[in-house]
Amino acid sequence: MKKILTLALLVSGATVSNAQTPQPADWVILNFSAPINKPAEVAWQRVGGNDWCGIAKFLDVKGCTINSGKGELGSIRTIDTGTAVVVENVVARTPLSYTYAQPFMPVFYHGTLAVEPVDATHSRLVYSLIWNQNGLPDAAARKAAVDGRKVRFQAAVDKMAAAANAP
């Protein structure tokens, strides 16, 4: 296997000395979901899925600015949380989902917002977060990061579900 990796690196122009080195990881994954009594396409519109800054009203942030793009792959937004300014870019996109990364944060972080069809008239809102908390200084900071995200994102999912389920 090592010979194959070395050959692949040499063919690609890289060398073993400048190959990416795996970093220590302590992954946290949080999943939030809510049932929606609407078709997936309707729910996606109501949760702001096609509006790259639509999430701002559900996360109760101070502001959201689209720096480039319109939510397609590679788009960049800046979110002012009131305590931090976070830059996010779209790293994956489907008709009913997007995944963003926060490349300039001290932790490697991604979030995915999606609406999944259940049947012709029902769907499910799913918000997933994953981050490497190894970049946080200690156990107290790690616990605070998890606890804070649980409260903040559950509240956002509850608001999105209410908006999606509204008559």
MONOR-V737523 format. One record per residue. RES is the residue in three letters. SS is DSSP state (@ for helix, = for strand, . for the rest). PHI is phi in degrees with one decimal (NA if undefined). PSI is psi in whole degrees, -180 to 180 (* if undefined). Layout:
res: (RES/RES)
ss: (SS/SS)
phi: (PHI/PHI)
psi: (PSI/PSI)
This chain:
res: (MET/LYS/LYS/ILE/LEU/THR/LEU/ALA/LEU/LEU/VAL/SER/GLY/ALA/THR/VAL/SER/ASN/ALA/GLN/THR/PRO/GLN/PRO/ALA/ASP/TRP/VAL/ILE/LEU/ASN/PHE/SER/ALA/PRO/ILE/ASN/LYS/PRO/ALA/GLU/VAL/ALA/TRP/GLN/ARG/VAL/GLY/GLY/ASN/ASP/TRP/CYS/GLY/ILE/ALA/LYS/PHE/LEU/ASP/VAL/LYS/GLY/CYS/THR/ILE/ASN/SER/GLY/LYS/GLY/GLU/LEU/GLY/SER/ILE/ARG/THR/ILE/ASP/THR/GLY/THR/ALA/VAL/VAL/VAL/GLU/ASN/VAL/VAL/ALA/ARG/THR/PRO/LEU/SER/TYR/THR/TYR/ALA/GLN/PRO/PHE/MET/PRO/VAL/PHE/TYR/HIS/GLY/THR/LEU/ALA/VAL/GLU/PRO/VAL/ASP/ALA/THR/HIS/SER/ARG/LEU/VAL/TYR/SER/LEU/ILE/TRP/ASN/GLN/ASN/GLY/LEU/PRO/ASP/ALA/ALA/ALA/ARG/LYS/ALA/ALA/VAL/ASP/GLY/ARG/LYS/VAL/ARG/PHE/GLN/ALA/ALA/VAL/ASP/LYS/MET/ALA/ALA/ALA/ALA/ASN/ALA/PRO)
ss: (./@/@/@/@/@/@/@/@/@/@/@/./././@/@/@/././././././././=/=/=/=/=/=/=/=/=/=/./././@/@/@/@/@/@/@/./././././././././@/@/@/@/./././=/=/=/=/=/=/./././././././=/=/=/=/=/././././=/=/=/=/=/=/=/=/=/=/././=/=/=/=/=/./././././././=/=/=/=/=/=/=/=/=/=/=/././=/=/=/=/=/=/=/=/=/=/=/@/@/@/./././@/@/@/@/@/@/@/@/@/@/@/@/@/@/@/@/@/@/@/@/@/@/@/@/@/@/@/./.)
phi: (NA/-61.5/-65.0/-65.7/-62.3/-61.3/-63.2/-63.0/-65.9/-67.4/-64.3/-79.7/95.5/-90.5/-121.7/-60.1/-68.7/-110.7/-69.1/-64.4/-97.1/-60.7/-100.3/-60.4/-134.4/-135.8/-75.3/-118.6/-126.7/-120.3/-122.9/-123.4/-152.3/-153.3/-74.4/-124.9/-94.1/-142.5/-61.5/-55.9/-64.0/-67.0/-60.4/-60.2/-63.7/-72.9/-91.2/78.1/-60.6/-95.2/-108.8/-59.8/-107.9/-60.3/-63.8/-57.3/-70.0/-90.1/-92.7/52.8/-96.2/-71.4/-175.6/-141.7/-124.7/-85.9/-86.2/-159.6/77.6/-131.3/111.5/-77.3/-49.5/92.7/-62.9/-128.9/-129.8/-119.8/-113.9/-97.6/-81.3/101.0/-117.9/-155.1/-109.5/-116.1/-98.9/-128.9/-129.2/-74.3/-112.2/-157.2/-153.2/-131.2/-59.9/-126.5/-163.3/-146.9/-122.1/-121.2/-120.0/-114.5/-73.0/-111.5/-101.2/-71.1/-120.1/-73.8/-138.1/-138.6/-136.2/-128.4/-109.3/-148.5/-120.3/-109.1/-65.5/-104.1/-153.8/-64.0/-123.1/-135.3/-148.0/-137.1/-83.4/-132.3/-127.3/-120.3/-124.5/-142.6/-152.2/-93.7/-81.2/-61.0/-78.4/-86.0/-69.8/-160.9/-62.2/-65.0/-66.9/-66.4/-64.3/-62.6/-64.2/-67.1/-61.8/-63.3/-68.3/-59.4/-68.0/-62.8/-79.7/-66.0/-62.5/-64.2/-64.4/-61.3/-67.6/-64.2/-63.5/-62.3/-65.6/-68.4/-86.0/-62.1/-61.8)
psi: (-42/-38/-39/-44/-46/-43/-43/-40/-41/-41/-37/-7/-5/164/164/-34/-25/15/151/133/128/138/152/143/143/83/138/133/125/133/131/144/161/141/145/132/43/159/153/-43/-39/-46/-42/-43/-41/-26/7/22/-29/1/110/-23/9/-29/-24/-39/-23/-24/-3/53/167/-32/163/132/131/117/-35/150/-175/20/-5/171/129/-10/151/136/156/127/127/107/-10/-28/-14/156/123/129/130/142/147/123/-10/150/137/175/-24/26/160/152/133/156/154/87/-15/24/162/-11/146/117/136/151/146/128/129/153/125/129/139/-49/-167/-24/4/152/-179/128/133/129/119/140/143/133/155/105/6/-24/-6/148/-30/179/-37/-42/-37/-44/-43/-39/-44/-50/-43/-43/-36/-46/-51/-47/-29/-41/-41/-44/-41/-41/-41/-42/-41/-43/-42/-35/-7/150/*)
